[in-house]
Amino acid sequence: MYLSENYSDRKQRKPVALMSMGQQNRNGHPYQVMTHKYMQPIVDIAGCIPLLVPSCFGVEDLDQYLDMADGVYISGAASNIDPALYGQENLTPDKGQDPNRDNMDMALIHAAIERNLPILGVCRGMQELNIALGGDLYQKVHDELHLNDHRENPDDPPELQYGPSHSIDLVKGSWLHGLLGDTITVNSLHGQGINRLGKGLEALAYAEDGLVEAIHMPAAQQFVLGVQWHPEWQANKNPDSVKIFRAFGEACQGFNRAKDQSARSRSKASSF
């Protein structure tokens, strides 16, 4: 009986957002890293606790990590996804790759969908979601005659790189349209982008040149959103970013409450 009372009386815990880390090599040493800017809005706006998962040890313990999670947040990164995962040769050999993160996130996305965990993917994270579900990418968006150059100027300071770049149109009647409106202005810091959508995915927004800028899974029970821009950059100063991270946080909180209610029910049943 004590366990049941103790469980039901405890303070509602914050939801946990699982985040896979990437590899960087510094002075001959491999590091597992997560950029501060990706975590900040998860804490400040979504109201979640970030749980950082190293990708360098494989996926053997992934289920145990997911048991602690109320949502999955797949961040951007400087590396490109291995094009072999979507049946193409590598057209950007000068760009770094991170096969451990590729392997982790492919497994993570499938497991999160199966568990009905909320998912938010940003930039590389959106592209990973698309590839995990069988889609593919333009490896060089800037070489496609019908598309614009979506890359940032590498010589600019971050304030300019992450500044407003172009507008995107939200698909009318979609839930994201209801959240953000007809058109918003976003930053643009990517050389690759979605070509063919993965199974079960639909576009929620397009850039002026027709490139997919946001995706979701309309048949999924849970919150699933991928965006090609970087809403995490100074998110507190951007009303659209606040809405996105707040929506993700509310989805994680809903999963958290449902999980706690289920645990309370099991605890009460075991006390009789």
N, C-alpha and C positions, 0 to 999 in steps of 0.2 A: 504493500500500500504506500509506503514511503516513497518509492521510486515514482509512482504515478503522480502523487501530489507534487513532488519536487519538479517533475518534468512539466506539469501543467502550469506551475507558478513561475517558472523561470521567464526572464525577459525575452521577448522575440528577438532572435539573433538577426544580424544583417545577412543578406544573401551573399553568396560567394560566386564570383565570376572567375572562371578558370581561364588562364592565358598561357599559351605555349611560348616558350622562349626560343631565340635564335642564336646561331653561333657567329662569333667574330673572333678573328685571330689578331692578337696584339703582342708584339715583341716575342713571337715564337710560341705563345701560349694561347690555347683555345679558351674562349670565354662564352658563357651562356648569358644572354643579355635581354633586357626589355627596357625600351626607352621610357623615360619618366612621363613624357607627354601623353602616351597611350594610357597610362594608369590613372593620371590625374582626374579626368572626368568620370572614370568609373567610381572613384571615391567621392568626389565633390558633388557630382550631379546624379549619377545612377544610385548612389548610396550603397554600393557593394564593397566587399573586401576582395581585392585581387589575389588570386592564388596562382603563383607562377610555377609552371611545370617545365623542367628541363627536357629538351627534345633529344639530348645526346645519349640517353640510356634506353632508347627504344620505347615500345608501347606495351611492354609486359605488365606494367602497373597502371595502365590508363584507367581501367575500371575502378580501381581504388581511388584515384584522383577524382573521377567523375562522381563517385559516391558522396564526395564532399561539396560538389558544385551545385549551384542553382542557375547557372547560365554559362555560356561559352563565348568569349570575346576573342576574335582572331584578328590580330593587329596587322598593320603594314610592316614592311621591312625593306632593307636595301637590296636584298637578294631577289633573283628571279626564280620562278618555279621551274623545275626540270621539265622541258617540253616533251621528253619521252613519256611523261605521264598522260599526255594527250596526243600521242602518236606523231610527233613532229621532231625534226632535227633541230639542234640548237642554232639559232640564227644570231644569238647575242653572247658569244663565248667570252667577250670582255667583261660581262657582268657576272658578279659572284652568284653562286648557288649554295643552297643549304639543304642537302638531301635528308638530313635528320629531321629538320622541321617539316619538309614535304611529307615524309613518312608518318610523322606524328599527326599532322593536321588532317591528312586524308582519313586516318583511322578515327581521329577525334570528331570530325564532322559526321561521319556515318554513325558513330556511337551516340552523339548528341541528338541527332535526328531520331534515332531509335528510342532514346530515353525521354523524348519530348522536352529537352532542355532548350530554353531560349538561346538564339545564336545571333551575334552581331559580328559581321566581317567588314574590315576597313581596308581598302586598296588591295594589297596582296591577299588579305583575308577574303575579300569578295571573290577574287580570281580563284583562290583555293576552293571556295565553296562551289564555284562553277565547274571546276575540273573534277572535284570529288564526285559530282553528279553526272559526269560524262561529257561536259562541254569542252570547248577549247578557246584559245586566245589568238589575237593578233600579237605576234612577238615584237613587231615594230609598227606601232600605230602610225608613226610619222611617215612611214614608207607607203602607206595605203593612200591611193590617189583621192579617194572619196572622204578621207578623214583628215582632221587637223593635227598639228603637233601638240600633244598634251603634256610635254615635258616642261619642267622648270629650268631656269637658267642656273647652271651649277656655280656660276660666279656671283650670283646674288646672295645677300644675307638672308637668313631664314624668314625675316619679316616680309621680304618681297617674294620669296619662293612660295610661302604659304598665304600670300595675299589673294584677293579676289582675282579670278582668271577668266571665267566664262559662266554663262547662265546654263541652267538645265531646265527642261520641261518635265513636270510630273505627269504621269498617266492619269487622266481625268477619271474620277470615280474610284480610284484606288485608295487604300487606307493611308498611304504616304501622302497622296494628294490632299486628303482631309487633314493631315497633320501639318503639312508645310505650305500648301497652297499651289497655285498654278506654276510658278516659276521662282527659282532661287538662284543666287550666285554662289559659286563654289570655287575652291582652289583647285589646282591641277598639277600633280607631280608624278606622273606615271608614263612610262614608255610602252607599256603593254595594256591590253584591254580585251574585253569579251568580244569574241566573234560569234560562235555558235553556243546558244544557251544549253545548259545541262538539263537532264530529265527532271521535270516537275518544277522548273524555275520559270519565272516570268519577269519581264522588265517592269520596273516601277518609274524609271526616269531615263531621259535621253539627253545627251549634249546637243548643241546646235548642229553638229555634223552628223548626228544619228548614232553616235557611240553610246552603248548602254552604260548608264551611270549608277543605277540602283536595281537590285533584284530582290525577289522574295519567293517563297514557296506557298502558293495559295492553298494547296491541299493539306499543308502541315497543320497539326493541332497547335503548335507553339509559335511564338514570335521568331521569325527568321528574316533577317535583313542584311544585305550586303550593299555597301556604297563604295564608289570608286574614288571619291575625294577623301579629304582628311578632316572630318568633323572634330577630331580630338584637339586640333591646333587652337589654343586659346579659346577652348569651348565655352567657357563662362561668358565670354564677350559676344558670342554668336547665338542669337535666339533660335536659329534652326538647329544648331548643334545641341543646344540645351534640350530641345524637344526630342531629338533622336536618343540621346543618352538617358533622358528621363523615361522614355517609352521602354527602352531596354531594361532599365532598373525596375520599373513597375512589373515587367514580365518576370524578371528574376525574383522579385518579392512575392509574386503570385505563386511561383513554383516553390519557393521557400515555405510559404504558409501551408500549401497543400502537403508538402513533405512533413512538416511539423504536425499537422492534423492527423496524418496517417500514423506517425510515430506515437502520438498521444493515444490514438485508438488501440494500437497494439499494446501499449503499456497498460491501459485500463483493462483490456481483455486478459492480460497475463496476471493481473492482480486478483482475479476471482478464482 
